[in-house]
Amino acid sequence: MKIPHDPLTFEEHFKEDDKGPLSNEGYMPYLNRYILDKVQEDFDVLEFYRMCWTLCYKKNIHPHRLIISDADAFKVWCIFNFLSEDKYPLVIVFEEVEYFLRKLTEAMGIGWCEEKFTDYRMQHSAKSCLTVWELIELVGVIYFSNDVDRQILSMSINEVFSELILDILKQGYMMKKGHKRKNWMERWFVLRPTSLTYYVCEDLTEKKGDIVLDQSCCVESLLDKDGKKCLFIIKCLDKSFEISASDKKKKQEWIQAIQTCIQLLRLGLLSPHREARLRRRELRQKQQLDEQHLTERMKNLQAANEAKQRQLEDMRLKMEEAKAKAELEELRRKKKQSDLQDRYRLDLEREKMVRQEMEEQMAQKSSELDQYLQRVRELEDMYHRLQEALEDERQAKQDEEAMRKLQARLLEEEAAKRTELEQIYLKQKRTLTQTEAEKEELMAEQLAKERELQAASQQLDRLEKERQGALEQYQEVSRKLERAANKTKTWKDKVAKHEGLVRLIQPGRINSFTLLAVRVCRELTPTMAFCRSEVKKQCFSLWLTSVCAVWFRS
């Protein structure tokens, strides 16, 4: 606790209690007067609680029976100290026990069971309060059974401990803008009634700073800027702090919580939980006073005489105690004066030694300073060389970047040409495919034409044979006609000789010439069957008609 121990005062205070155990009446005044009243502002109350817990818990609880760990039991012990009544020995009333259990079940996410707590209170109706060990047993053994998840119970106890004991109203990660470098860093923020503390991470091991809240502070919302959203600012007298929350809901919760703390400071109130505890305590005290008022009025009438006698006796005892205390205070004053003189003498000797050491250190520091300045000059030279090397490297990177861009452009042109060649190749491939298809069609058409030409050649040969046959028949018919003509001429000569003139053939009269023509026609008519061509048939018919006409005329 950073308080110097005074063994003389300790022995002087307890000189009358050497026999038997130490009483509360002797220990509590010494604790309050010589220890607790001397604590400084940097006093860590949790360390004091942990020391007291270490001294007393091993003989009062049995860890194997509890479903909570020793650390959780210590937190319940601290909560008991916060909610207990301001009298010794410390006890906690059932109203505060109910308040604690309600907070715990709410943190665990389970509903409050009124009947279960009422049954427990009825079982302990003989007393109106619990000790710290009974409260730990209630939480760790009785009220929560073994089927409760121990991790959830531990987390809930830690949450209630942070809220009631550490006065942590809200905590979480946010981004904070720096004052010197103007960069944004993620910090773990913890809001208490009088300050907003930020750490590196949530284990609270490395503290980075405090934002002290007072009546002049204010918190305002900001518009989004510099790529940051959900911004708000805390304005204090000497500086302002820009903070970015994760979303709009978190931003509004933080602004509301900080405004609540500032409002409580302006009203001169403590933290919300302490104010609520004081109000509950005042309400209980008022109820107790109302209940005791009637009882006390009856007792006051009966104990009036006894009170007067006790007052007289108390006055006598107080006078004796005042006298003894005055003597004791005088002895303490003398002892303290001698101690102060010895202490001052020792301090003077210590200061002389310290002064000598400081002079030696100053000489040593001056030599170190010269070395340091030499080192600084060397580092400056090295810095200039490094800057030149960095400039060369930057130029090389620029050249490399230009070369890379040129290569990229060449690659793009090559890719474009390659794409064009691929399109040409595909076009040629399609053309070849089309040409092959046309070639196959031409081949098929050529084969068909060859077949047709062959068939036409065969037909032409057959027609040539028919023409030869028809020609032969024509020659035979010509010879027959020639013979017939010769015969006709012979008949003409014969007739001319016999009749001496040529008579016209009369219609309806059949002579020898007519019979001859009919006979010739009958002989030549079958010849036309061999003339399959219409042209040949027509030529032959004209020829035959001419011959017949000549005959008829003759």
C-alpha positions as CSV (number, residue, x, y, z in Angstrom):
1,M,0.0,0.0,0.0
2,K,3.1,2.2,-0.1
3,I,2.7,3.2,3.6
4,P,5.8,3.0,5.8
5,H,5.4,0.7,8.8
6,D,5.9,2.2,12.2
7,P,6.8,-0.6,14.6
8,L,7.0,1.7,17.7
9,T,3.5,2.9,17.1
10,F,2.3,-0.7,16.5
11,E,3.9,-1.8,19.9
12,E,2.6,1.3,21.7
13,H,-1.0,0.8,20.4
14,F,-1.2,-2.9,21.3
15,K,0.8,-2.9,24.5
16,E,-2.2,-3.7,26.7
17,D,-3.3,-6.7,24.4
18,D,-0.3,-9.0,24.9
19,K,-2.5,-11.6,26.6
20,G,-5.0,-13.5,24.6
21,P,-6.2,-13.0,21.0
22,L,-6.4,-9.6,19.3
23,S,-9.8,-7.9,19.6
24,N,-11.7,-6.0,17.0
25,E,-11.9,-3.0,19.2
26,G,-8.1,-2.9,19.2
27,Y,-7.4,-3.8,15.6
28,M,-10.0,-1.8,13.7
29,P,-9.0,1.6,15.2
30,Y,-5.3,0.9,14.4
31,L,-6.2,-0.2,10.8
32,N,-8.3,2.9,10.2
33,R,-5.9,5.4,11.9
34,Y,-2.4,4.3,10.9
35,I,-3.0,2.5,7.6
36,L,-6.2,3.3,5.8
37,D,-6.2,7.0,6.6
38,K,-2.7,7.3,5.1
39,V,-3.3,6.0,1.6
40,Q,-2.4,8.1,-1.3
41,E,-4.2,8.8,-4.6
42,D,-2.4,6.1,-6.4
43,F,-3.5,3.5,-3.9
44,D,-4.7,0.3,-5.7
45,V,-7.7,-0.9,-3.8
46,L,-7.8,-4.2,-5.8
47,E,-4.3,-5.1,-4.6
48,F,-5.5,-4.4,-1.0
49,Y,-8.5,-6.6,-1.6
50,R,-6.3,-9.3,-3.0
51,M,-4.0,-9.2,0.0
52,C,-6.9,-9.5,2.4
53,W,-8.4,-12.3,0.4
54,T,-5.1,-14.2,0.4
55,L,-4.9,-13.9,4.2
56,C,-8.4,-15.3,4.9
57,Y,-9.9,-17.4,2.1
58,K,-8.0,-20.7,2.6
59,K,-9.4,-21.4,6.0
60,N,-13.0,-20.3,5.2
61,I,-13.9,-22.0,1.9
62,H,-13.4,-25.4,0.4
63,P,-12.5,-25.1,-3.3
64,H,-13.4,-28.7,-4.2
65,R,-17.1,-28.0,-3.3
66,L,-17.4,-24.9,-5.4
67,I,-18.3,-24.8,-9.1
68,I,-16.5,-21.5,-9.5
69,S,-12.7,-20.9,-9.5
70,D,-10.7,-19.1,-6.8
71,A,-10.5,-16.0,-9.0
72,D,-14.3,-15.9,-9.4
73,A,-14.7,-16.4,-5.6
74,F,-12.4,-13.4,-5.1
75,K,-14.6,-11.3,-7.4
76,V,-17.7,-12.3,-5.4
77,W,-15.8,-11.3,-2.3
78,C,-15.1,-7.9,-3.7
79,I,-18.7,-7.4,-4.8
80,F,-19.7,-8.4,-1.2
81,N,-17.4,-5.6,0.1
82,F,-19.1,-3.1,-2.2
83,L,-22.7,-4.1,-1.4
84,S,-22.2,-4.8,2.4
85,E,-23.4,-2.5,5.2
86,D,-21.0,0.1,6.7
87,K,-20.5,-1.7,10.0
88,Y,-18.3,-4.3,11.4
89,P,-18.4,-7.2,11.0
90,L,-19.4,-6.8,7.4
91,V,-22.7,-8.4,6.3
92,I,-24.9,-8.2,3.3
93,V,-28.7,-7.9,3.6
94,F,-31.0,-10.0,1.5
95,E,-32.1,-7.1,-0.6
96,E,-28.6,-6.6,-1.8
97,V,-28.2,-10.3,-2.3
98,E,-31.3,-10.3,-4.5
99,Y,-29.9,-7.3,-6.5
100,F,-26.6,-9.1,-7.0
101,L,-28.2,-12.3,-8.1
102,R,-30.5,-10.4,-10.5
103,K,-27.5,-8.8,-12.1
104,L,-25.8,-12.1,-12.4
105,T,-28.7,-14.0,-14.0
106,E,-29.2,-11.1,-16.4
107,A,-25.5,-11.3,-17.4
108,M,-25.9,-15.1,-17.9
109,G,-29.0,-14.6,-20.1
110,I,-31.4,-16.6,-17.9
111,G,-34.6,-15.5,-16.3
112,W,-34.9,-14.5,-12.7
113,C,-36.6,-17.2,-10.6
114,E,-38.4,-15.4,-7.7
115,E,-39.7,-18.7,-6.2
116,K,-36.2,-20.1,-5.9
117,F,-34.8,-17.1,-4.1
118,T,-37.9,-16.9,-1.8
119,D,-37.4,-20.6,-0.8
120,Y,-33.8,-19.9,0.0
121,R,-34.8,-16.9,2.1
122,M,-37.5,-18.8,3.9
123,Q,-34.9,-21.5,4.8
124,H,-32.7,-18.7,6.4
125,S,-35.5,-16.7,7.9
126,A,-33.8,-16.8,11.3
127,K,-31.3,-14.2,10.0
128,S,-31.7,-11.1,7.9
129,C,-28.2,-11.0,6.3
130,L,-25.3,-13.2,5.1
131,T,-21.6,-13.2,5.6
132,V,-19.1,-13.2,2.7
133,W,-18.5,-16.9,3.0
134,E,-22.2,-17.7,3.0
135,L,-22.6,-15.5,-0.2
136,I,-19.7,-17.3,-1.9
137,E,-21.3,-20.7,-1.0
138,L,-24.7,-19.5,-2.2
139,V,-23.2,-18.6,-5.7
140,G,-20.8,-21.4,-6.0
141,V,-22.8,-24.3,-4.5
142,I,-26.4,-23.7,-3.6
143,Y,-28.1,-21.3,-6.0
144,F,-26.5,-22.5,-9.3
145,S,-26.5,-26.3,-9.8
146,N,-23.8,-28.4,-11.5
147,D,-25.6,-28.4,-14.8
148,V,-24.9,-24.7,-15.2
149,D,-22.1,-23.9,-17.7
150,R,-19.1,-22.9,-15.6
151,Q,-17.6,-20.7,-18.3
152,I,-20.8,-18.7,-18.7
153,L,-21.1,-18.3,-14.9
154,S,-17.4,-17.1,-14.7
155,M,-18.0,-14.6,-17.6
156,S,-21.1,-13.3,-15.9
157,I,-19.3,-12.9,-12.5
158,N,-16.5,-11.0,-14.4
159,E,-19.0,-8.8,-16.1
160,V,-20.8,-7.8,-12.8
161,F,-17.4,-7.3,-11.2
162,S,-16.3,-4.9,-13.9
163,E,-19.5,-3.0,-13.7
164,L,-19.8,-2.7,-9.9
165,I,-16.2,-2.7,-8.7
166,L,-14.1,-1.3,-11.5
167,D,-16.8,1.2,-12.4
168,I,-16.6,0.3,-16.1
169,L,-19.7,1.7,-17.7
170,K,-18.8,0.7,-21.2
171,Q,-15.8,-0.8,-23.1
172,G,-14.9,-1.9,-26.6
173,Y,-12.7,-1.3,-29.6
174,M,-12.7,2.0,-31.5
175,M,-10.3,4.0,-33.7
176,K,-8.6,7.1,-32.3
177,K,-6.8,9.9,-34.2
178,G,-3.4,10.8,-32.8
179,H,-2.4,14.4,-31.9
180,K,1.1,14.4,-33.3
181,R,1.3,12.0,-36.2
182,K,-2.5,12.4,-37.0
183,N,-2.8,8.7,-37.7
184,W,-5.7,6.4,-36.8
185,M,-5.0,3.5,-34.4
186,E,-7.3,0.9,-33.0
187,R,-7.6,1.1,-29.2
188,W,-9.5,-0.7,-26.4
189,F,-11.6,2.0,-24.7
190,V,-12.8,1.7,-21.1
191,L,-15.4,4.3,-19.8
192,R,-15.5,5.1,-16.1
193,P,-17.4,7.9,-14.4
194,T,-14.5,10.4,-14.5
195,S,-12.3,9.2,-17.4
196,L,-12.2,7.4,-20.7
197,T,-9.0,5.3,-20.7
198,Y,-7.6,3.6,-23.8
199,Y,-5.3,0.6,-24.0
200,V,-3.5,-1.3,-26.8
201,C,-5.8,-4.4,-26.4
202,E,-8.5,-5.7,-24.2
203,D,-6.3,-7.4,-21.6
204,L,-5.6,-3.9,-20.1
205,T,-1.9,-4.5,-19.7
206,E,-0.5,-1.6,-21.8
207,K,-2.2,1.6,-21.1
208,K,-1.8,4.4,-23.8
209,G,-3.6,7.3,-22.2
210,D,-6.6,8.9,-20.3
211,I,-9.3,11.3,-21.4
212,V,-10.2,13.1,-18.1
213,L,-13.9,14.0,-18.0
214,D,-15.1,17.0,-16.1
215,Q,-18.0,19.5,-16.1
216,S,-16.6,21.5,-19.0
217,C,-16.3,18.5,-21.4
218,C,-18.7,17.9,-24.2
219,V,-19.2,15.2,-26.8
220,E,-20.5,15.9,-30.4
221,S,-21.1,13.9,-33.5
222,L,-19.0,14.5,-36.6
223,L,-19.5,14.0,-40.3
224,D,-17.6,11.3,-42.2
225,K,-14.2,12.4,-43.4
226,D,-10.7,11.1,-44.4
227,G,-12.3,7.7,-45.2
228,K,-13.5,7.3,-41.6
229,K,-17.2,6.8,-40.7
230,C,-19.2,7.0,-37.5
231,L,-17.0,9.9,-36.1
232,F,-17.5,11.9,-32.9
233,I,-15.4,14.3,-30.9
234,I,-14.8,14.7,-27.2
235,K,-13.9,18.4,-26.4
236,C,-11.9,19.1,-23.2
237,L,-10.3,22.4,-22.0
238,D,-6.8,21.7,-23.3
239,K,-7.4,19.4,-26.3
240,S,-10.0,17.5,-28.3
241,F,-10.1,13.8,-29.2
242,E,-11.5,12.4,-32.5
243,I,-12.8,8.9,-32.3
244,S,-14.4,6.5,-34.9
245,A,-16.8,3.8,-33.9
246,S,-17.5,0.5,-35.8
247,D,-21.1,1.4,-36.7
248,K,-23.8,3.9,-36.1
249,K,-25.3,2.0,-33.2
250,K,-22.0,1.8,-31.3
251,K,-21.4,5.5,-32.0
252,Q,-24.8,6.5,-30.5
253,E,-24.2,4.2,-27.5
254,W,-20.8,5.7,-26.8
255,I,-22.0,9.3,-27.1
256,Q,-25.0,8.6,-24.8
257,A,-22.8,6.9,-22.2
258,I,-20.2,9.8,-22.2
259,Q,-22.9,12.4,-22.0
260,T,-24.4,10.5,-19.0
261,C,-21.0,10.6,-17.2
262,I,-20.6,14.4,-17.9
263,Q,-24.1,15.1,-16.7
264,L,-23.4,13.2,-13.4
265,L,-20.2,15.2,-12.9
266,R,-22.1,18.4,-13.5
267,L,-24.6,17.4,-10.8
268,G,-21.8,16.4,-8.4
269,L,-23.0,12.8,-8.2
270,L,-20.9,9.6,-8.0
271,S,-21.0,6.7,-10.4
272,P,-24.5,5.3,-11.2
273,H,-24.0,2.1,-9.3
274,R,-22.7,3.9,-6.2
275,E,-25.6,6.3,-6.3
276,A,-28.0,3.4,-6.7
277,R,-26.4,1.6,-3.8
278,L,-26.7,4.8,-1.6
279,R,-30.3,5.2,-2.6
280,R,-31.1,1.6,-1.7
281,R,-29.2,1.9,1.6
282,E,-31.0,5.2,2.4
283,L,-34.3,3.5,1.7
284,R,-33.5,0.6,3.9
285,Q,-32.3,2.8,6.6
286,K,-35.5,4.9,6.4
287,Q,-37.6,1.7,6.6
288,Q,-35.5,0.5,9.6
289,L,-35.9,3.8,11.3
290,D,-39.6,3.7,10.8
291,E,-39.8,0.2,12.2
292,Q,-37.6,1.0,15.1
293,H,-39.2,4.3,15.9
294,L,-42.1,2.9,17.8
295,T,-39.9,0.3,19.6
296,E,-37.4,2.9,20.6
297,R,-40.1,5.2,22.0
298,M,-41.3,2.4,24.3
299,K,-37.8,1.6,25.4
300,N,-36.8,5.2,25.9
301,L,-39.5,5.5,28.6
302,Q,-38.3,2.4,30.5
303,A,-34.6,3.1,30.2
304,A,-34.7,6.8,31.1
305,N,-33.3,6.3,34.6
306,E,-30.8,3.7,33.5
307,A,-29.6,6.1,30.8
308,K,-28.9,8.8,33.3
309,Q,-26.8,6.5,35.4
310,R,-24.9,5.2,32.4
311,Q,-24.3,8.8,31.3
312,L,-22.7,9.6,34.7
313,E,-20.6,6.5,34.5
314,D,-19.6,7.1,30.9
315,M,-18.6,10.7,31.8
316,R,-16.3,9.4,34.5
317,L,-14.8,6.8,32.2
318,K,-14.4,9.3,29.4
319,M,-12.5,11.6,31.7
320,E,-10.2,8.8,32.7
321,E,-9.7,7.8,29.1
322,A,-9.1,11.4,28.1
323,K,-6.4,11.7,30.7
324,A,-4.8,8.4,29.7
325,K,-5.0,9.4,26.0
326,A,-3.4,12.8,26.8
327,E,-0.5,11.1,28.5
328,L,-0.2,8.7,25.7
329,E,-0.2,11.4,23.1
330,E,2.5,13.3,25.0
331,L,4.7,10.2,25.0
332,R,4.0,9.7,21.3
333,R,4.8,13.4,20.5
334,K,8.2,13.1,22.3
335,K,9.0,9.8,20.6
336,K,8.0,11.2,17.2
337,Q,10.2,14.3,17.8
338,S,13.2,12.2,18.6
339,D,12.5,10.0,15.6
340,L,12.2,13.1,13.3
341,Q,15.6,14.4,14.5
342,D,17.3,11.0,13.8
343,R,15.6,10.9,10.4
344,Y,16.7,14.4,9.5
345,R,20.3,13.6,10.4
346,L,20.2,10.4,8.3
347,D,18.7,12.4,5.5
348,L,21.5,15.0,5.5
349,E,24.1,12.3,5.4
350,R,22.3,10.6,2.6
351,E,22.0,13.8,0.7
352,K,25.7,14.4,0.9
353,M,26.4,10.9,-0.5
354,V,23.9,11.5,-3.2
355,R,25.5,14.8,-4.1
356,Q,28.9,13.2,-4.5
357,E,27.4,10.5,-6.7
358,M,25.6,13.1,-8.8
359,E,28.9,14.9,-9.4
360,E,30.6,11.7,-10.5
361,Q,27.6,10.9,-12.7
362,M,27.7,14.4,-14.3
363,A,31.4,14.0,-15.2
364,Q,30.6,10.6,-16.7
365,K,27.6,12.0,-18.5
366,S,29.6,14.8,-20.1
367,S,32.0,12.3,-21.6
368,E,29.1,10.2,-22.8
369,L,27.6,13.3,-24.3
370,D,30.8,14.0,-26.4
371,Q,30.7,10.4,-27.6
372,Y,27.0,10.8,-28.3
373,L,27.6,13.9,-30.4
374,Q,30.3,12.2,-32.4
375,R,28.0,9.3,-33.0
376,V,25.3,11.8,-34.1
377,R,27.6,13.3,-36.7
378,E,28.5,9.9,-38.0
379,L,24.9,9.0,-38.2
380,E,24.1,12.2,-40.1
381,D,26.8,11.4,-42.7
382,M,25.4,7.9,-43.0
383,Y,21.9,9.4,-43.4
384,H,23.1,11.6,-46.3
385,R,24.7,8.6,-48.0
386,L,21.6,6.5,-47.4
387,Q,19.5,9.3,-49.0
388,E,21.8,9.3,-52.1
389,A,21.5,5.5,-52.3
390,L,17.8,5.8,-51.9
391,E,17.6,8.4,-54.7
392,D,19.6,6.1,-57.0
393,E,17.4,3.2,-56.1
394,R,14.3,5.3,-56.8
395,Q,15.7,6.3,-60.2
396,A,16.4,2.6,-61.0
397,K,12.9,1.7,-60.0
398,Q,11.5,4.4,-62.3
399,D,13.7,3.0,-65.2
400,E,12.5,-0.5,-64.4
401,E,8.9,0.7,-64.3
402,A,9.4,2.4,-67.8
403,M,10.9,-0.8,-69.2
404,R,8.1,-2.9,-67.6
405,K,5.5,-0.6,-69.3
406,L,7.4,-0.9,-72.7
407,Q,7.4,-4.7,-72.3
408,A,3.8,-4.7,-71.4
409,R,3.0,-2.6,-74.5
410,L,5.0,-5.0,-76.7
411,L,3.3,-7.9,-75.2
412,E,-0.1,-6.3,-75.9
413,E,0.9,-5.7,-79.5
414,E,2.1,-9.2,-79.8
415,A,-1.1,-10.5,-78.3
416,A,-3.1,-8.4,-80.8
417,K,-1.1,-9.7,-83.7
418,R,-1.4,-13.2,-82.4
419,T,-5.2,-12.7,-82.2
420,E,-5.3,-11.4,-85.8
421,L,-3.2,-14.4,-87.0
422,E,-5.5,-16.7,-85.2
423,Q,-8.5,-15.1,-86.9
424,I,-6.8,-15.3,-90.3
425,Y,-6.0,-19.0,-89.6
426,L,-9.6,-19.7,-88.6
427,K,-10.8,-17.9,-91.7
428,Q,-8.4,-19.9,-93.9
429,K,-9.5,-23.1,-92.2
430,R,-13.1,-22.3,-92.8
431,T,-12.2,-21.4,-96.5
432,L,-10.4,-24.8,-96.8
433,T,-13.3,-26.6,-95.3
434,Q,-15.7,-24.8,-97.7
435,T,-13.4,-25.5,-100.7
436,E,-13.2,-29.2,-99.8
437,A,-17.0,-29.3,-99.5
438,E,-17.3,-27.6,-102.9
439,K,-14.7,-30.0,-104.3
440,E,-16.6,-33.0,-103.1
441,E,-19.8,-31.5,-104.7
442,L,-17.9,-30.9,-108.0
443,M,-16.5,-34.5,-107.8
444,A,-20.0,-35.8,-107.2
445,E,-21.4,-33.6,-110.1
446,Q,-18.5,-34.7,-112.3
447,L,-19.2,-38.4,-111.6
448,A,-22.9,-37.8,-112.3
449,K,-22.0,-36.0,-115.6
450,E,-19.6,-38.8,-116.5
451,R,-22.3,-41.3,-115.9
452,E,-24.7,-39.2,-118.0
453,L,-22.0,-38.8,-120.7
454,Q,-21.5,-42.6,-120.7
455,A,-25.2,-43.2,-121.0
456,A,-25.4,-40.5,-123.8
457,S,-22.4,-42.2,-125.6
458,Q,-24.2,-45.6,-125.4
459,Q,-27.4,-44.0,-126.6
460,L,-25.4,-42.2,-129.4
461,D,-23.8,-45.6,-130.4
462,R,-27.2,-47.1,-130.5
463,L,-28.6,-44.2,-132.6
464,E,-25.5,-44.5,-134.9
465,K,-26.4,-48.2,-135.4
466,E,-30.0,-47.3,-136.0
467,R,-28.9,-44.6,-138.4
468,Q,-26.7,-47.1,-140.3
469,G,-29.6,-49.5,-140.4
470,A,-32.0,-46.8,-141.6
471,L,-29.4,-45.7,-144.2
472,E,-29.1,-49.2,-145.4
473,Q,-32.9,-49.4,-145.6
474,Y,-32.9,-46.0,-147.4
475,Q,-30.5,-47.2,-150.0
476,E,-32.5,-50.4,-150.5
477,V,-35.7,-48.3,-150.8
478,S,-33.8,-46.0,-153.2
479,R,-32.8,-49.0,-155.3
480,K,-36.4,-50.2,-155.2
481,L,-37.6,-46.8,-156.2
482,E,-35.1,-46.6,-159.0
483,R,-36.3,-50.0,-160.2
484,A,-39.9,-48.9,-159.9
485,A,-39.0,-45.7,-161.8
486,N,-37.3,-47.8,-164.5
487,K,-40.4,-50.0,-164.6
488,T,-42.6,-47.0,-164.9
489,K,-40.6,-45.5,-167.7
490,T,-40.8,-48.9,-169.4
491,W,-44.6,-48.8,-169.0
492,K,-44.7,-45.3,-170.3
493,D,-42.8,-46.2,-173.4
494,K,-45.1,-49.2,-173.8
495,V,-48.2,-47.0,-173.5
496,A,-46.8,-44.4,-175.8
497,K,-46.1,-46.9,-178.4
498,H,-49.6,-48.4,-178.1
499,E,-51.7,-45.3,-177.7
500,G,-49.5,-42.6,-179.1
501,L,-50.3,-40.0,-176.4
502,V,-50.4,-39.4,-172.8
503,R,-53.7,-39.2,-171.3
504,L,-54.5,-37.5,-168.0
505,I,-55.5,-39.9,-165.2
506,Q,-59.2,-39.4,-164.6
507,P,-60.5,-39.4,-161.1
508,G,-62.4,-42.4,-160.0
509,R,-60.8,-44.4,-162.6
510,I,-58.3,-47.1,-161.7
511,N,-55.5,-47.7,-164.3
512,S,-52.3,-49.6,-164.1
513,F,-50.3,-46.6,-162.8
514,T,-52.6,-46.2,-159.9
515,L,-52.3,-49.8,-159.0
516,L,-48.6,-49.6,-159.2
517,A,-48.4,-46.5,-156.9
518,V,-50.6,-48.3,-154.4
519,R,-48.4,-51.3,-154.6
520,V,-45.2,-49.2,-154.1
521,C,-46.8,-47.5,-151.1
522,R,-47.7,-50.8,-149.6
523,E,-44.2,-52.0,-150.0
524,L,-42.5,-48.9,-148.7
525,T,-44.8,-48.3,-145.7
526,P,-43.2,-50.9,-143.5
527,T,-39.9,-49.1,-144.1
528,M,-41.1,-46.2,-142.0
529,A,-41.2,-48.4,-138.9
530,F,-37.4,-48.4,-138.9
531,C,-37.3,-44.6,-138.8
532,R,-37.5,-43.8,-135.1
533,S,-36.5,-40.1,-135.5
534,E,-39.3,-37.8,-136.3
535,V,-37.1,-35.8,-138.7
536,K,-36.3,-38.9,-140.6
537,K,-40.0,-39.9,-140.7
538,Q,-41.0,-36.5,-142.1
539,C,-38.2,-36.5,-144.7
540,F,-39.2,-39.9,-145.8
541,S,-42.9,-39.0,-146.0
542,L,-42.1,-35.9,-148.1
543,W,-40.0,-37.9,-150.4
544,L,-42.7,-40.6,-150.8
545,T,-45.3,-37.9,-151.4
546,S,-43.2,-36.4,-154.1
547,V,-42.7,-39.7,-155.8
548,C,-46.4,-40.5,-155.7
549,A,-47.3,-37.0,-157.1
550,V,-44.9,-37.6,-160.0
551,W,-46.5,-40.9,-160.6
552,F,-50.0,-39.5,-160.5
553,R,-49.0,-36.8,-162.9
554,S,-47.3,-39.3,-165.2
